[in-house]
Amino acid sequence: MSTLLTASETLHIQVGEYIPLMVVCGVLALLFILFKLFGVASKLLWKILINGIIGAAMLCLFDIVFVTYLKMSFFKIPITWVTSLVAGFLGIPGVLLLLILQFIL
């Protein structure tokens, strides 16, 4: 059985590829501030924030594993605030839904 990554190889990840992840976190922080200003229930606020961050992290991990590590570029899902919230609220089925929508559209 062969390994996919040998000891002499390294995983090259460029920081510039994950600027959208930073933008998503910034948008979620802005939503936090706006919700606090307008008095939206904090339980709903935390649920949206945590799910959005988890969704963005899942998409980032999905991108690292399939696109960078396994070299399957057709699995690329762009990380935006919409895709992060879909992945955050629906979990792994949400990532699969985004992948199917990526192939259809």
N, C-alpha and C positions, 0 to 999 in steps of 0.2 A: 504494500500500500504506500503510495507516495504522498508526501506532504505538499500542501499548497504554498507554503512559505518556508524557505530554508533559513538557516541561521545567518547566512551572509546577505540575504535580502532584507530590505526594510520597507515598511509601509509608508509611502510618501503621500502625506496629506497637506495640502496647501491651505493656509488660514483664509485666504481670499475666497475659497469655495464656501465657507460657512458664514459669510457676512449676512446672508438672509436669516440664519439662525439668530444672529445678534439683533437683527431688525425685528424679528418676531418677539424676542424677549423685551425689546424696547417698547413695542406696541402693547404688549401685555402689561408692562409697568405703567404705561400711559393710561390704559384701561383701569388699572388699579387706582390711580390718582383720580380719574374722572368718576369712578364709582364711589369712591370715598367722599368726593365733593358733593355728589348728588344724593348720597345716603342710600344707595342700593344695599340690600341685605348682604352682610359680610359672608354668610355661608355660601351664597350663590357666587359672590365675587371670588372667594378662594377656590371654589370648584372650577370655575372658568380658568383662573390663572394656573392652577396646578395641572389641570388637564391640557391646557395649551402648551405648557412647558414640557410635559411628558410626551405629548404628540410631536413637538419639534425634535425632542431627543430621539424618539423612535424613528422619525424620518431620517435624522442625521445618522443613526446607527445603521438603518436600512441602506442608506447611501454608501456608507463606509464598507459594509459587508459585500453588497452586490455589485456596486459600481467600481470601487477602488480595489477591493481585495480579490473578488472573483472575476473582474473585468467583464461584467455584463452590463454594458452601457444602456441597453434598452430598458433597464429597470429604474432609470433615473426619474425620481419624483421631485419636482421643485419644492423647496421649503418656503411656503408663504404663510401668512396668518390664517388663511382659510384651510389650507391643508394641515396645518398644525392643530387647529381646533377639531377638524374632522378626525384626525388620528388620535387626538387626546380624548374626545368623547366616545369614540367607537372602539378604540384600542387596535389590536391587530386586525380585526375585520375591517376597520376603517382604513388601515394601510393597504389591505388587499383591495378594497373598494377604490381607493385612489389609483392603485396600479391598474385596475381594470378600466377606469375612466381615462387614464393616460393612454392606454392602447386604443380605446374607442375614439377619443378625440384626437 
